């Protein structure tokens, strides 16, 4: 699958899929890295932060998921065909 997505670039397809899946399922490790942060106040080590998602981030997640799903379908169709 990596060849179809990134020209054989390691685990690119798996990493992209895990990021999209984590974002879709609200996993902290995915959402905290992608959401926009606005600091409202800070008192000592306590910070009040507002996390929000932009349309750009959501469209990027949708685009990557659509790309990966399309590539996976194409790869599936290629591999399920008898090549005798």
Secondary structure, DSSP 8 states (H G I E B T S, - for coil): -HHHHHSS-TTHHHHHHHHHHHHHTT-HHHHHHHSEEEEEEEETTEEEEEEE--HHHHHHHHHHHHHHHHHHHHHHHHHHS---
